[in-house]
Amino acid sequence: MPGVPLYQAKAEFFRTLGHPARIRILELLSERDHAVHELLEKIAIEPSNLSQQLAVLRRTSMVVSSRSSGEVVYSVSVPEVRDLLMAARTILSGILAAQGELEAEPASAGDS
């Protein structure tokens, strides 16, 4: 974003992450590339909502799509997204544990 102060670009970046479905999509794509039908199986949302959330992530260049065997396959375009999701998990775990509000979560790598 030429001419935009870095703090404004960061705010826009974090707004992009401001939806639970987009976070879950990025978690899954951080593990490996997924076809749309695979994402639908793992995220409990309507196909039109998934499409909308993927479009937001594409517009911000956080994910890219390609065609493989007639399917649309998505991947994370910036590998550091996984690091960001892991950092958020660490921060939130500390905050919630201090407040005694930490919910038990599966320890899978995708639950960043």
C-alpha positions in Angstrom: 0.0 0.0 0.0 2.1 2.9 -1.2 1.8 6.1 0.8 -0.1 4.4 3.6 1.5 4.6 7.1 2.6 1.2 8.4 0.3 1.4 11.4 -2.7 1.8 9.1 -1.6 -1.1 6.9 -1.2 -3.2 10.1 -4.8 -2.2 11.2 -6.2 -3.3 7.8 -4.2 -6.6 8.1 -5.7 -7.4 11.5 -9.2 -6.5 10.3 -8.7 -9.1 7.7 -8.1 -11.6 10.5 -11.2 -10.4 12.3 -13.5 -13.3 11.4 -13.4 -16.7 13.0 -13.9 -18.5 9.6 -11.0 -16.7 8.1 -8.8 -17.7 11.1 -9.9 -21.3 10.7 -9.2 -21.2 6.9 -5.7 -19.9 7.5 -5.1 -22.5 10.2 -6.0 -25.3 7.8 -4.1 -23.8 4.9 -1.1 -23.4 7.2 -1.0 -27.2 7.5 -1.3 -27.9 3.8 -3.1 -26.8 0.7 -6.9 -27.6 0.6 -9.5 -28.0 -2.1 -12.7 -26.1 -1.4 -14.7 -29.3 -0.6 -12.0 -30.2 2.0 -12.4 -26.8 3.6 -16.2 -27.2 3.7 -15.8 -30.6 5.4 -13.7 -29.0 8.2 -15.5 -25.7 8.6 -19.1 -25.6 9.6 -20.3 -22.8 7.3 -22.4 -22.5 4.1 -20.6 -22.8 0.8 -21.5 -19.2 -0.1 -20.0 -17.9 3.2 -16.8 -19.9 2.7 -16.6 -18.4 -0.8 -17.0 -14.9 0.6 -14.4 -15.5 3.3 -11.9 -16.9 0.8 -12.5 -13.9 -1.5 -11.5 -11.6 1.4 -8.3 -13.5 2.0 -7.6 -13.5 -1.8 -8.1 -9.8 -2.1 -5.6 -9.2 0.7 -3.2 -11.7 -1.0 -3.0 -13.9 2.1 -4.1 -16.9 0.1 -3.9 -17.9 -3.5 -5.9 -20.3 -5.6 -5.1 -22.7 -8.4 -6.9 -25.4 -10.3 -5.9 -29.0 -9.9 -7.8 -31.9 -11.5 -10.8 -29.6 -12.0 -10.9 -28.4 -8.4 -10.0 -25.1 -6.9 -7.2 -25.5 -4.4 -6.2 -22.8 -1.9 -2.8 -22.2 -0.3 -1.3 -19.7 2.1 0.8 -17.2 0.1 2.8 -16.1 3.1 4.3 -18.9 5.2 4.8 -16.6 8.2 1.0 -16.7 8.7 1.5 -19.9 10.6 4.0 -18.2 12.9 1.4 -15.4 13.5 -1.3 -17.9 14.4 1.0 -19.7 16.8 2.0 -16.4 18.4 -1.7 -15.5 18.9 -2.3 -18.9 20.5 0.6 -18.4 22.9 -0.6 -14.9 23.8 -4.2 -15.9 24.3 -3.3 -19.0 26.2 -1.3 -16.9 28.7 -4.1 -14.3 29.0 -6.9 -16.8 29.4 -4.8 -19.0 31.8 -4.2 -15.9 34.0 -7.9 -15.2 34.0 -8.8 -18.9 34.7 -10.8 -19.0 31.5 -8.7 -21.3 29.3 -10.9 -23.8 27.5 -9.4 -27.2 26.7 -8.5 -27.5 23.1 -7.2 -30.3 21.0 -3.4 -30.2 20.7 -3.4 -30.6 16.9 -1.0 -28.4 14.9 -4.0 -26.9 13.1 -5.5 -25.4 16.2 -3.3 -22.4 16.2 
